[in-house]
Amino acid sequence: MKRNLFAALITAGLLLSLTGCQLAKEESGSQDRLVGAFITTEYLDLMDMEAYLNDHLDDVKKGGEILVDGDTRAYEERIYGVNQSDDPEHPDYTFPGLEGIAIYYIPVDAGEDSYWTSSTAEEAQLYTAFNLSNDMDEIVVTADLYVSADGGLHSFYANPIYQTAEGELYLISGTGISGEMSADGTQMNQTLNETNTITRQGKTVQQRFEIKLNYNAVYPMDKTVLLQLDQNNQVIHRQELLPGQAPETLTAAEETAYILVENCRTDSQGETVIDREIVSRGEDSLYTYSLQPSGFFTKQATQVLWEEAESAQQ
């Protein structure tokens, strides 16, 4: 009944907002805190709308639009994460029964050597800013994800991930965005944020966590061509790779001055588009992309080993 009632309310104009929620001010360690998002392409129906409406009958009787806001976690089914890692210093959480991408940035308690660590989702490129001041601790995590610019309708749901005082992770259902992503460079964005009041070293400070999700459309990859060129710009070695075939390491010939990486894609008109990147001698890696069953691209790093010329060895 919960699912049917929820669908009916959505049709009637229910507005559900879970982003940017403000939690009650409590002491450090006594409340759950936002630490990330679990990205899905379908809505996770985890909210007990029947229980929520029973507790908010006065709002329903007023008629008009029903606004579900504030901290609704008491009405959400929690899906707890399972740490798949045997290394306590590098946890790797999954959420059983769910298909999606877990993105989080969490503290790891190691006594005096405590530190922060991020998720290992291959589909996401993460950038983290961690700023401390006298009155505010601020953590901003930016995640770039890439999908195929196939002209279809894409939907993304950011389901908040929370960490308990005991260190457990769980998620609840979140909000979504959708739109056509038919051109290379098309982007959609979501942001989750939360501010708590905590006690740090006997002083009350604000702690703010924000996660920015950037969904980028790119033309599907056909192949990657690796060209090794000498100092006279002559090709001395050519290698074609299909998506997902990039090696873990690549040894460049001693005559190689640089490597030209050509990513060959097909645009919406069926024309070939080539993105080129130069890897100069001494740079330690190059990158290729492949489409995963999840519908997102992964960025694969190949370590480049440079052979030294005989003259340089003497």
GUZA-172650 format. One record per residue (C-alpha): residue number from 1; residue in three letters; z negated, x negated, y negated. Coordinates in steps of 0.05 Angstrom, whole numbers. Example, Ala and Ser with C-alpha at 12.3 -4.5 7.8 and 13.67 -1.06 7.14 Angstrom:
% GUZA-172650
KOLZA   i  aa     pz     px     py
KOLZA   1 ALA   -156   -246     90
KOLZA   2 SER   -143   -273     21
//
This chain:
% GUZA-172650
KOLZA   i  aa     pz     px     py
KOLZA   1 MET      0      0      0
KOLZA   2 LYS    -15    -58    -47
KOLZA   3 ARG     58    -80    -48
KOLZA   4 ASN     86    -10    -60
KOLZA   5 LEU     36      4   -116
KOLZA   6 PHE     53    -62   -150
KOLZA   7 ALA    128    -48   -147
KOLZA   8 ALA    117     21   -178
KOLZA   9 LEU     77     -8   -235
KOLZA  10 ILE    129    -61   -249
KOLZA  11 THR    181     -5   -255
KOLZA  12 ALA    136     32   -303
KOLZA  13 GLY    133    -27   -350
KOLZA  14 LEU     75    -70   -325
KOLZA  15 LEU     70   -135   -363
KOLZA  16 LEU     39   -191   -321
KOLZA  17 SER     19   -255   -357
KOLZA  18 LEU    -17   -312   -323
KOLZA  19 THR      5   -372   -365
KOLZA  20 GLY    -40   -403   -417
KOLZA  21 CYS   -103   -367   -393
KOLZA  22 GLN   -169   -387   -426
KOLZA  23 LEU   -229   -395   -379
KOLZA  24 ALA   -302   -385   -394
KOLZA  25 LYS   -339   -444   -423
KOLZA  26 GLU   -380   -477   -368
KOLZA  27 GLU   -409   -544   -351
KOLZA  28 SER   -367   -597   -318
KOLZA  29 GLY   -360   -587   -243
KOLZA  30 SER   -380   -513   -243
KOLZA  31 GLN   -311   -481   -249
KOLZA  32 ASP   -242   -485   -220
KOLZA  33 ARG   -190   -518   -263
KOLZA  34 LEU   -114   -516   -268
KOLZA  35 VAL    -83   -579   -238
KOLZA  36 GLY    -10   -560   -225
KOLZA  37 ALA     41   -510   -202
KOLZA  38 PHE     75   -490   -137
KOLZA  39 ILE    148   -475   -150
KOLZA  40 THR    182   -420   -109
KOLZA  41 THR    248   -383   -116
KOLZA  42 GLU    217   -317    -96
KOLZA  43 TYR    157   -279   -123
KOLZA  44 LEU     92   -289    -84
KOLZA  45 ASP     58   -221    -80
KOLZA  46 LEU    -15   -244    -75
KOLZA  47 MET    -48   -198   -126
KOLZA  48 ASP    -90   -139   -104
KOLZA  49 MET    -65    -89   -156
KOLZA  50 GLU   -103    -31   -125
KOLZA  51 ALA   -169    -67   -135
KOLZA  52 TYR   -150    -87   -206
KOLZA  53 LEU   -132    -16   -225
KOLZA  54 ASN   -196     11   -195
KOLZA  55 ASP   -235    -35   -241
KOLZA  56 HIS   -192    -19   -302
KOLZA  57 LEU   -183     57   -297
KOLZA  58 ASP   -198     66   -371
KOLZA  59 ASP   -138     23   -389
KOLZA  60 VAL    -93     63   -342
KOLZA  61 LYS   -116    131   -371
KOLZA  62 LYS    -95    110   -441
KOLZA  63 GLY    -23    113   -419
KOLZA  64 GLY     34     70   -446
KOLZA  65 GLU     42     -2   -426
KOLZA  66 ILE     -9    -32   -379
KOLZA  67 LEU    -27   -103   -397
KOLZA  68 VAL    -55   -148   -342
KOLZA  69 ASP    -82   -208   -377
KOLZA  70 GLY   -140   -257   -379
KOLZA  71 ASP   -168   -289   -317
KOLZA  72 THR   -143   -247   -259
KOLZA  73 ARG   -161   -295   -203
KOLZA  74 ALA   -215   -248   -177
KOLZA  75 TYR   -158   -202   -155
KOLZA  76 GLU   -113   -255   -126
KOLZA  77 GLU   -108   -277    -54
KOLZA  78 ARG   -118   -352    -52
KOLZA  79 ILE    -73   -397    -10
KOLZA  80 TYR   -110   -462      2
KOLZA  81 GLY    -75   -528      7
KOLZA  82 VAL    -79   -574     68
KOLZA  83 ASN    -81   -649     59
KOLZA  84 GLN    -29   -679    106
KOLZA  85 SER    -45   -751     88
KOLZA  86 ASP    -89   -798    129
KOLZA  87 ASP    -99   -841     68
KOLZA  88 PRO   -158   -814     27
KOLZA  89 GLU   -133   -851    -35
KOLZA  90 HIS    -65   -816    -33
KOLZA  91 PRO    -73   -742    -14
KOLZA  92 ASP    -11   -701      2
KOLZA  93 TYR    -22   -626     -1
KOLZA  94 THR     20   -571     30
KOLZA  95 PHE      9   -496     30
KOLZA  96 PRO     17   -467    100
KOLZA  97 GLY     67   -411    108
KOLZA  98 LEU     99   -421     40
KOLZA  99 GLU    164   -454     21
KOLZA 100 GLY    163   -488    -46
KOLZA 101 ILE    150   -551    -86
KOLZA 102 ALA     79   -571   -100
KOLZA 103 ILE     69   -608   -166
KOLZA 104 TYR     -1   -629   -184
KOLZA 105 TYR    -42   -683   -220
KOLZA 106 ILE   -112   -689   -193
KOLZA 107 PRO   -173   -734   -197
KOLZA 108 VAL   -193   -772   -135
KOLZA 109 ASP   -267   -787   -130
KOLZA 110 ALA   -277   -859   -108
KOLZA 111 GLY   -344   -872   -141
KOLZA 112 GLU   -338   -922   -198
KOLZA 113 ASP   -264   -931   -182
KOLZA 114 SER   -244   -858   -190
KOLZA 115 TYR   -173   -846   -212
KOLZA 116 TRP   -118   -794   -219
KOLZA 117 THR    -59   -784   -172
KOLZA 118 SER      3   -740   -173
KOLZA 119 SER     41   -702   -119
KOLZA 120 THR     95   -736    -79
KOLZA 121 ALA    147   -680    -85
KOLZA 122 GLU    215   -715    -78
KOLZA 123 GLU    250   -659   -116
KOLZA 124 ALA    210   -670   -180
KOLZA 125 GLN    212   -728   -229
KOLZA 126 LEU    143   -731   -261
KOLZA 127 TYR    121   -759   -328
KOLZA 128 THR     47   -758   -345
KOLZA 129 ALA     11   -767   -412
KOLZA 130 PHE    -64   -775   -407
KOLZA 131 ASN   -100   -777   -475
KOLZA 132 LEU   -175   -783   -486
KOLZA 133 SER   -211   -774   -552
KOLZA 134 ASN   -282   -760   -574
KOLZA 135 ASP   -272   -684   -574
KOLZA 136 MET   -213   -672   -527
KOLZA 137 ASP   -187   -695   -459
KOLZA 138 GLU   -113   -677   -454
KOLZA 139 ILE    -68   -683   -394
KOLZA 140 VAL      6   -665   -401
KOLZA 141 VAL     50   -667   -339
KOLZA 142 THR    125   -658   -347
KOLZA 143 ALA    167   -645   -285
KOLZA 144 ASP    243   -648   -284
KOLZA 145 LEU    277   -611   -227
KOLZA 146 TYR    352   -605   -214
KOLZA 147 VAL    393   -549   -182
KOLZA 148 SER    466   -538   -171
KOLZA 149 ALA    507   -509   -229
KOLZA 150 ASP    541   -459   -184
KOLZA 151 GLY    546   -401   -233
KOLZA 152 GLY    497   -358   -195
KOLZA 153 LEU    431   -327   -216
KOLZA 154 HIS    372   -374   -207
KOLZA 155 SER    300   -352   -206
KOLZA 156 PHE    239   -397   -209
KOLZA 157 TYR    165   -378   -203
KOLZA 158 ALA    109   -423   -226
KOLZA 159 ASN     48   -407   -184
KOLZA 160 PRO    -15   -440   -213
KOLZA 161 ILE    -52   -491   -170
KOLZA 162 TYR   -127   -497   -182
KOLZA 163 GLN   -178   -547   -159
KOLZA 164 THR   -249   -526   -141
KOLZA 165 ALA   -312   -565   -157
KOLZA 166 GLU   -311   -588    -84
KOLZA 167 GLY   -241   -617    -92
KOLZA 168 GLU   -202   -563    -54
KOLZA 169 LEU   -134   -540    -80
KOLZA 170 TYR   -110   -468    -78
KOLZA 171 LEU    -55   -428   -110
KOLZA 172 ILE    -47   -357   -135
KOLZA 173 SER     16   -319   -154
KOLZA 174 GLY     48   -334   -220
KOLZA 175 THR    104   -312   -266
KOLZA 176 GLY    178   -326   -261
KOLZA 177 ILE    241   -337   -302
KOLZA 178 SER    313   -325   -283
KOLZA 179 GLY    383   -335   -311
KOLZA 180 GLU    452   -360   -296
KOLZA 181 MET    461   -435   -292
KOLZA 182 SER    536   -443   -291
KOLZA 183 ALA    546   -506   -333
KOLZA 184 ASP    523   -577   -324
KOLZA 185 GLY    464   -588   -371
KOLZA 186 THR    440   -516   -372
KOLZA 187 GLN    364   -515   -373
KOLZA 188 MET    307   -466   -364
KOLZA 189 ASN    234   -481   -378
KOLZA 190 GLN    164   -458   -360
KOLZA 191 THR     96   -481   -384
KOLZA 192 LEU     27   -469   -356
KOLZA 193 ASN    -34   -492   -394
KOLZA 194 GLU   -109   -482   -395
KOLZA 195 THR   -167   -507   -437
KOLZA 196 ASN   -239   -512   -412
KOLZA 197 THR   -304   -537   -442
KOLZA 198 ILE   -337   -591   -400
KOLZA 199 THR   -394   -641   -406
KOLZA 200 ARG   -373   -714   -404
KOLZA 201 GLN   -428   -767   -407
KOLZA 202 GLY   -476   -717   -436
KOLZA 203 LYS   -428   -694   -491
KOLZA 204 THR   -391   -628   -494
KOLZA 205 VAL   -315   -637   -500
KOLZA 206 GLN   -253   -595   -491
KOLZA 207 GLN   -208   -610   -432
KOLZA 208 ARG   -136   -586   -436
KOLZA 209 PHE    -86   -588   -380
KOLZA 210 GLU    -12   -571   -389
KOLZA 211 ILE     46   -574   -340
KOLZA 212 LYS    117   -568   -366
KOLZA 213 LEU    172   -549   -317
KOLZA 214 ASN    244   -564   -335
KOLZA 215 TYR    298   -535   -289
KOLZA 216 ASN    364   -570   -300
KOLZA 217 ALA    433   -550   -274
KOLZA 218 VAL    480   -605   -250
KOLZA 219 TYR    548   -602   -217
KOLZA 220 PRO    545   -610   -141
KOLZA 221 MET    552   -681   -116
KOLZA 222 ASP    614   -698    -74
KOLZA 223 LYS    604   -772    -64
KOLZA 224 THR    577   -836    -96
KOLZA 225 VAL    621   -898   -103
KOLZA 226 LEU    587   -966   -111
KOLZA 227 LEU    631  -1020   -142
KOLZA 228 GLN    609  -1092   -145
KOLZA 229 LEU    645  -1130   -200
KOLZA 230 ASP    645  -1203   -219
KOLZA 231 GLN    639  -1234   -288
KOLZA 232 ASN    713  -1222   -300
KOLZA 233 ASN    705  -1148   -286
KOLZA 234 GLN    743  -1153   -220
KOLZA 235 VAL    721  -1109   -162
KOLZA 236 ILE    699  -1152   -104
KOLZA 237 HIS    667  -1097    -61
KOLZA 238 ARG    674  -1022    -58
KOLZA 239 GLN    631   -973    -19
KOLZA 240 GLU    634   -897    -14
KOLZA 241 LEU    572   -856      4
KOLZA 242 LEU    565   -783     19
KOLZA 243 PRO    504   -747     -9
KOLZA 244 GLY    441   -769     28
KOLZA 245 GLN    474   -832     57
KOLZA 246 ALA    448   -883      7
KOLZA 247 PRO    415   -942     42
KOLZA 248 GLU    343   -963     28
KOLZA 249 THR    367  -1032      8
KOLZA 250 LEU    433  -1061    -17
KOLZA 251 THR    449  -1135    -19
KOLZA 252 ALA    497  -1154    -75
KOLZA 253 ALA    545  -1212    -64
KOLZA 254 GLU    530  -1277   -101
KOLZA 255 GLU    592  -1267   -143
KOLZA 256 THR    569  -1198   -166
KOLZA 257 ALA    554  -1195   -240
KOLZA 258 TYR    538  -1121   -241
KOLZA 259 ILE    544  -1057   -199
KOLZA 260 LEU    580   -995   -225
KOLZA 261 VAL    552   -931   -195
KOLZA 262 GLU    601   -873   -198
KOLZA 263 ASN    572   -804   -182
KOLZA 264 CYS    631   -758   -167
KOLZA 265 ARG    620   -684   -178
KOLZA 266 THR    662   -620   -181
KOLZA 267 ASP    656   -575   -243
KOLZA 268 SER    663   -500   -247
KOLZA 269 GLN    739   -507   -257
KOLZA 270 GLY    747   -548   -194
KOLZA 271 GLU    759   -613   -233
KOLZA 272 THR    726   -679   -214
KOLZA 273 VAL    673   -704   -262
KOLZA 274 ILE    649   -776   -255
KOLZA 275 ASP    583   -800   -283
KOLZA 276 ARG    578   -876   -288
KOLZA 277 GLU    518   -921   -291
KOLZA 278 ILE    516   -997   -295
KOLZA 279 VAL    464  -1036   -255
KOLZA 280 SER    461  -1107   -284
KOLZA 281 ARG    444  -1169   -245
KOLZA 282 GLY    369  -1174   -239
KOLZA 283 GLU    355  -1099   -240
KOLZA 284 ASP    318  -1081   -177
KOLZA 285 SER    344  -1011   -160
KOLZA 286 LEU    398   -959   -166
KOLZA 287 TYR    395   -884   -157
KOLZA 288 THR    436   -831   -121
KOLZA 289 TYR    425   -756   -113
KOLZA 290 SER    431   -707    -55
KOLZA 291 LEU    421   -631    -49
KOLZA 292 GLN    364   -610     -4
KOLZA 293 PRO    355   -545     37
KOLZA 294 SER    305   -523    -17
KOLZA 295 GLY    363   -517    -66
KOLZA 296 PHE    338   -575   -108
KOLZA 297 PHE    367   -644   -114
KOLZA 298 THR    327   -706    -96
KOLZA 299 LYS    334   -773   -130
KOLZA 300 GLN    337   -830    -79
KOLZA 301 ALA    323   -902    -99
KOLZA 302 THR    360   -960    -66
KOLZA 303 GLN    330  -1029    -75
KOLZA 304 VAL    381  -1080    -98
KOLZA 305 LEU    376  -1151    -72
KOLZA 306 TRP    416  -1203   -110
KOLZA 307 GLU    443  -1264    -74
KOLZA 308 GLU    440  -1327   -116
KOLZA 309 ALA    502  -1369   -126
KOLZA 310 GLU    501  -1437    -92
KOLZA 311 SER    505  -1472   -159
KOLZA 312 ALA    441  -1437   -181
KOLZA 313 GLN    405  -1458   -118
KOLZA 314 GLN    420  -1532   -128
//
